[in-house]
């Protein structure tokens, strides 16, 4: 099942929760940071549906302090073309930044050990903008956390009209 099919299945599985949230959202006349959004955590078989507000989404999907670091971004790019172990070894053995990378990577590992879902600060900021665009387009903003290592974070909007909520 590809990512699109997984997201579609999650929306079907949580249709009643999403419909209820869409009805609530339909009563809002302007966008602000207290606007409700949906978070579907499907990283494990025990899926969870959360309602959050845009301004406190970081309480549900914790913001990583390391994912946006340039050295971590460099590691993620290397992993696209070589094995995880090879990319990690290359980063750690670099004479110019190996020690700094080791410290950042250890912080990243600590964040991951907590088990809480993580996304980068830029992902979180992008979602705030996306929630505004979704509201303007009369859509419910959703974050879906999909299984994997690291897990995938997918953001999207569902038209309120899909749930029978009239345009306002």
Rosetta silent file (secondary structure, phi, psi, omega in degrees, C-alpha in Angstrom):
SEQUENCE: XXXXXXXXXXXXXXXXXXXXXXXXXXXXXXXXXXXXXXXXXXXXXXXXXXXXXXXXXXXXXXXXXXXXXXXXXXXXXXXXXXXXXXXXXXXXXXXXXXXXXXXXXXXXXXXXXXXXXXXXXXXXXXXXXXXXXXXXXXXXXXXXXXXXXXXXXXXXXXXXXXXXXXXX
SCORE:     score description
SCORE:     0.000 S_00000001
   1 L     0.000  125.614  179.762    0.000    0.000    0.000 S_00000001
   2 L   -81.422  174.100 -174.752    1.514    3.333   -1.019 S_00000001
   3 H   -59.917  -41.405  179.896    1.411    6.498    1.064 S_00000001
   4 H   -61.680  -44.351  179.572   -1.634    7.912   -0.745 S_00000001
   5 H   -65.816  -37.939  177.419   -3.601    4.702   -0.183 S_00000001
   6 H   -61.526  -45.611 -179.652   -2.570    4.623    3.502 S_00000001
   7 H   -64.175  -42.733  178.475   -3.767    8.179    4.023 S_00000001
   8 H   -61.511  -41.787  178.823   -7.034    7.459    2.243 S_00000001
   9 H   -64.265  -41.558  178.089   -7.578    4.374    4.424 S_00000001
  10 H   -60.552  -41.071  179.663   -6.863    6.392    7.591 S_00000001
  11 H   -65.512  -37.447  176.655   -9.441    8.974    6.544 S_00000001
  12 H   -68.032  -42.600 -179.420  -11.994    6.227    5.984 S_00000001
  13 H   -63.426  -29.916 -176.578  -11.140    4.591    9.324 S_00000001
  14 L  -113.844   28.291 -175.059  -11.597    7.895   11.168 S_00000001
  15 H   -57.127  -42.851 -178.107  -14.478    9.256    9.083 S_00000001
  16 H   -66.198  -43.214  177.233  -16.777    9.942   12.048 S_00000001
  17 H   -63.123  -42.363 -179.854  -14.095   11.822   14.018 S_00000001
  18 H   -66.817  -39.953  178.526  -13.148   13.806   10.923 S_00000001
  19 H   -61.630  -45.530  179.429  -16.803   14.597   10.145 S_00000001
  20 H   -60.992  -43.168  179.023  -17.369   15.861   13.687 S_00000001
  21 H   -67.134  -38.465  178.516  -14.263   18.031   13.495 S_00000001
  22 H   -62.447  -40.817  177.945  -15.273   19.337   10.053 S_00000001
  23 H   -62.871  -43.523  177.381  -18.668   20.394   11.439 S_00000001
  24 H   -61.256  -46.586 -179.052  -16.929   22.195   14.314 S_00000001
  25 H   -62.104  -35.523 -179.880  -14.505   23.865   11.924 S_00000001
  26 H   -60.476  -21.947  178.843  -17.400   24.972    9.700 S_00000001
  27 L   -81.741   -9.952  179.217  -18.607   27.212   12.532 S_00000001
  28 L   -84.024  133.789 -177.567  -15.393   29.238   12.550 S_00000001
  29 L   -98.234  -17.203  177.265  -15.536   32.420   10.514 S_00000001
  30 L  -146.069  152.798 -179.630  -11.843   33.335   10.531 S_00000001
  31 L   -77.831  139.219  169.322   -8.553   31.549   10.826 S_00000001
  32 L  -156.516  178.946 -175.544   -6.492   31.897   14.000 S_00000001
  33 L   -72.178   -6.980  177.719   -4.121   29.790   16.086 S_00000001
  34 L   -95.745    7.262  179.731   -7.020   28.312   18.084 S_00000001
  35 L   -67.708  134.589 -179.761   -8.469   26.622   14.997 S_00000001
  36 E   -74.092  144.638  175.214   -8.914   22.840   15.432 S_00000001
  37 E  -136.324  160.544 -179.472   -6.883   20.414   13.332 S_00000001
  38 E  -103.977  142.397  172.209   -6.736   16.617   13.203 S_00000001
  39 E  -127.643  121.834  177.065   -3.725   14.419   13.963 S_00000001
  40 E  -111.178  113.084 -179.147   -3.936   10.733   13.080 S_00000001
  41 E   -96.299  103.415 -178.358   -1.095    8.761   14.636 S_00000001
  42 E  -115.491   30.388 -179.432   -0.792    5.525   12.658 S_00000001
  43 L   -69.974  -23.140  178.246    2.807    4.683   13.530 S_00000001
  44 L  -127.653  174.597  178.049    1.639    1.484   15.219 S_00000001
  45 L   -61.084  -30.965  177.884   -1.312   -0.876   14.803 S_00000001
  46 L   -84.312   87.149 -177.245   -3.048    0.995   17.626 S_00000001
  47 L   -74.600  144.838  179.591   -3.986    4.110   15.686 S_00000001
  48 E  -127.765  140.709  177.474   -4.927    7.240   17.578 S_00000001
  49 E  -109.949  126.653  179.624   -6.983   10.237   16.552 S_00000001
  50 E  -122.515  145.663  168.312   -6.187   13.556   18.224 S_00000001
  51 E  -108.901  128.056  177.865   -7.789   16.948   17.974 S_00000001
  52 E  -128.681 -179.887  170.511   -5.356   19.771   18.496 S_00000001
  53 E  -117.500  154.394 -175.678   -5.322   23.439   17.702 S_00000001
  54 H   -51.560  -45.274 -174.328   -2.911   25.020   15.271 S_00000001
  55 H   -69.247  -18.605  179.893   -1.101   26.988   17.978 S_00000001
  56 H  -122.064   23.766 -179.687   -0.354   23.950   20.160 S_00000001
  57 H   -57.947  -27.232  178.288    0.236   21.296   17.494 S_00000001
  58 H   -65.824  -14.812  175.088    3.732   20.906   18.987 S_00000001
  59 H   -76.626  -23.384  179.999    2.120   19.304   22.059 S_00000001
  60 L   -99.888  -45.508  177.213    0.945   16.395   19.893 S_00000001
  61 L  -114.547   97.936 -172.884    3.702   16.287   17.261 S_00000001
  62 E   -65.840  140.088 -179.931    6.829   17.370   19.092 S_00000001
  63 E   -84.023  126.592  177.759    9.248   19.636   17.250 S_00000001
  64 L   -75.223  140.734  175.812   12.742   18.204   16.881 S_00000001
  65 L   -91.061   -4.123 -174.453   15.633   20.451   17.837 S_00000001
  66 L  -118.327  -25.714 -172.064   18.026   18.507   15.599 S_00000001
  67 L   -58.989  -35.359 -179.373   16.294   17.471   12.356 S_00000001
  68 L   -82.051   -6.074 -179.349   16.797   20.889   10.724 S_00000001
  69 L   -60.233  135.808 -177.823   20.499   21.025   11.664 S_00000001
  70 H   -55.166  -35.639  179.620   22.596   21.283    8.464 S_00000001
  71 H   -70.313  -34.825  175.628   24.710   18.262    9.435 S_00000001
  72 H   -69.353  -38.598  177.113   21.594   16.123    9.971 S_00000001
  73 H   -62.933  -38.056  177.095   20.244   17.318    6.634 S_00000001
  74 H   -63.571  -42.199  176.982   23.557   16.300    5.065 S_00000001
  75 H   -60.499  -47.326 -179.121   23.220   12.832    6.638 S_00000001
  76 H   -60.318  -36.425  176.840   19.667   12.462    5.311 S_00000001
  77 H   -67.128  -43.439  179.327   20.888   13.388    1.814 S_00000001
  78 H   -61.817  -37.503 -178.574   23.744   10.852    2.012 S_00000001
  79 H   -63.631  -21.787  177.471   21.325    8.115    3.075 S_00000001
  80 L   -68.862  -23.152 -174.150   19.531    8.572   -0.242 S_00000001
  81 L  -118.673   -4.611  179.916   22.608    7.309   -2.132 S_00000001
  82 L  -149.833  174.646 -178.889   24.322    4.884    0.269 S_00000001
  83 L   -67.564  158.469  178.085   23.575    2.616    3.218 S_00000001
  84 H   -57.259  -47.199 -177.934   22.663    4.089    6.605 S_00000001
  85 H   -63.780  -41.340  179.993   25.857    2.717    8.177 S_00000001
  86 H   -64.703  -43.849  179.544   28.056    4.002    5.361 S_00000001
  87 H   -64.163  -43.001 -179.940   26.527    7.492    5.517 S_00000001
  88 H   -63.358  -45.011  179.254   26.861    7.603    9.296 S_00000001
  89 H   -61.280  -42.370  178.719   30.494    6.462    9.165 S_00000001
  90 H   -60.525  -43.809  179.955   31.307    9.099    6.536 S_00000001
  91 H   -67.073  -44.541 -177.416   29.791   11.849    8.680 S_00000001
  92 H   -68.410  -30.245 -175.860   31.457   10.697   11.902 S_00000001
  93 L   -88.742   -2.104 -178.702   34.890   10.308   10.319 S_00000001
  94 L   -69.577  126.184 -176.619   34.981   13.766    8.733 S_00000001
  95 L   -66.250  -30.317 -176.067   37.915   15.725   10.202 S_00000001
  96 L   -79.575  -36.490 -173.913   36.171   19.103    9.823 S_00000001
  97 L  -138.266   10.310 -177.737   32.827   18.372   11.457 S_00000001
  98 H   -57.291  -43.655 -179.514   32.828   14.771   12.729 S_00000001
  99 H   -66.840  -43.568  178.018   32.844   15.750   16.414 S_00000001
 100 H   -62.820  -42.861  178.893   30.064   18.317   15.983 S_00000001
 101 H   -61.268  -42.506 -179.448   28.038   15.799   13.988 S_00000001
 102 H   -57.529  -41.927 -179.884   28.529   13.150   16.705 S_00000001
 103 H   -66.847  -44.705  179.744   27.075   15.527   19.319 S_00000001
 104 H   -65.609  -41.893 -179.008   24.096   16.500   17.126 S_00000001
 105 H   -64.597  -36.844  178.082   23.464   12.876   16.168 S_00000001
 106 H   -66.190  -39.019  175.827   23.436   11.826   19.836 S_00000001
 107 H   -63.386  -40.201  177.787   20.829   14.534   20.586 S_00000001
 108 H   -61.097  -44.865  179.246   18.801   13.246   17.634 S_00000001
 109 H   -62.325  -38.860  177.024   18.975    9.689   19.011 S_00000001
 110 H   -62.910  -43.537  177.682   17.803   10.925   22.429 S_00000001
 111 H   -59.561  -43.696 -178.003   14.826   12.654   20.813 S_00000001
 112 H   -66.788  -34.869 -178.841   13.953    9.457   18.938 S_00000001
 113 H   -64.215  -25.854 -178.525   14.232    7.300   22.077 S_00000001
 114 L   -65.952  -21.106  177.979   11.412    9.233   23.744 S_00000001
 115 L    83.467  -12.033  179.716    8.992    7.642   21.275 S_00000001
 116 L   -71.302  145.250  176.953    7.072   10.855   20.711 S_00000001
 117 L   -64.247  141.851 -177.576    6.357   11.720   17.084 S_00000001
 118 E  -126.135  146.821  166.368    8.794   14.278   15.741 S_00000001
 119 E  -145.089  166.707 -175.883    8.905   16.740   12.911 S_00000001
 120 L   -79.910  163.822  176.875   11.213   19.612   12.153 S_00000001
 121 H   -62.030  -36.966  178.776   10.590   23.231   13.083 S_00000001
 122 H   -68.521  -35.211  175.279   10.275   24.048    9.379 S_00000001
 123 H   -63.361  -43.919 -179.919    7.666   21.257    8.990 S_00000001
 124 H   -63.231  -44.437  178.972    5.693   22.660   11.923 S_00000001
 125 H   -64.213  -40.021  177.879    5.861   26.197   10.535 S_00000001
 126 H   -62.872  -36.778  179.109    4.817   24.945    7.098 S_00000001
 127 H   -66.422  -36.532  177.192    1.819   23.217    8.661 S_00000001
 128 H   -60.063  -45.919  178.209    0.683   26.472   10.271 S_00000001
 129 H   -63.647  -43.594 -179.649    0.761   28.110    6.831 S_00000001
 130 H   -62.855  -36.176  179.403   -0.948   25.065    5.286 S_00000001
 131 H   -65.363  -35.819  177.212   -3.705   25.208    7.924 S_00000001
 132 H   -66.410  -45.060  178.522   -4.399   28.834    6.951 S_00000001
 133 H   -63.048  -41.986  178.745   -4.518   27.902    3.268 S_00000001
 134 H   -61.161  -44.863  179.456   -6.778   24.935    4.059 S_00000001
 135 H   -60.096  -45.679  179.592   -9.131   27.183    6.052 S_00000001
 136 H   -61.655  -31.028  179.094   -9.253   29.700    3.192 S_00000001
 137 L   -90.243    7.405 -177.870  -10.062   26.807    0.817 S_00000001
 138 L    59.573   51.505  177.970  -12.768   25.506    3.249 S_00000001
 139 E  -126.065  153.569  173.029  -10.738   22.412    4.145 S_00000001
 140 E   -88.537  124.559  178.791   -9.932   20.585    7.360 S_00000001
 141 E   -82.289  134.000 -176.303   -6.155   20.496    7.973 S_00000001
 142 E  -133.011  141.776  170.326   -4.834   17.044    8.910 S_00000001
 143 E  -114.980  128.433  175.331   -1.481   15.623   10.014 S_00000001
 144 E  -117.882  130.589  177.284   -0.976   11.886    9.528 S_00000001
 145 E  -104.686  116.306 -175.114    1.941   10.045   11.138 S_00000001
 146 E  -105.534  153.573 -177.716    2.762    6.913    9.164 S_00000001
 147 L   -64.435  155.848  178.102    4.911    3.948   10.217 S_00000001
 148 L   148.525  175.001  177.566    8.583    3.761    9.311 S_00000001
 149 L  -135.336   96.714    2.336   12.006    4.516   10.693 S_00000001
 150 L   -77.600  162.595  179.678   11.917    7.411   10.799 S_00000001
 151 L   -67.498  157.286  178.334    8.155    7.705   10.594 S_00000001
 152 E   -94.165  143.067  175.337    6.617    9.779    7.801 S_00000001
 153 E  -115.466  118.853 -178.587    4.688   12.968    8.489 S_00000001
 154 E  -118.936  131.256  177.301    2.041   13.769    5.880 S_00000001
 155 E  -118.676  143.668 -178.287   -0.064   16.935    5.935 S_00000001
 156 E  -163.124  171.469  176.958   -3.144   17.535    3.802 S_00000001
 157 E  -122.128  146.036  176.255   -6.580   19.138    3.695 S_00000001
 158 E  -117.799  125.380 -179.710  -10.010   17.525    3.276 S_00000001
 159 E   -57.540  133.079  177.828  -12.794   19.689    1.810 S_00000001
 160 H   -60.135  -31.518  179.775  -15.473   20.433    4.394 S_00000001
 161 H   -61.287  -27.711  177.680  -18.062   19.829    1.666 S_00000001
 162 H   -59.148  -31.459  179.621  -16.988   16.155    1.653 S_00000001
 163 H   -98.439   12.630  176.829  -18.548   15.935    5.120 S_00000001
 164 L    79.942   15.309  178.891  -21.637   17.887    4.135 S_00000001
 165 L   -87.476  118.707 -177.040  -20.507   21.146    5.702 S_00000001
 166 L   -67.384  149.868  176.190  -21.905   24.021    3.647 S_00000001
 167 L   -66.689  141.357 -176.692  -19.642   26.823    2.472 S_00000001
 168 L  -104.721    0.000    0.000  -19.779   29.830    4.682 S_00000001
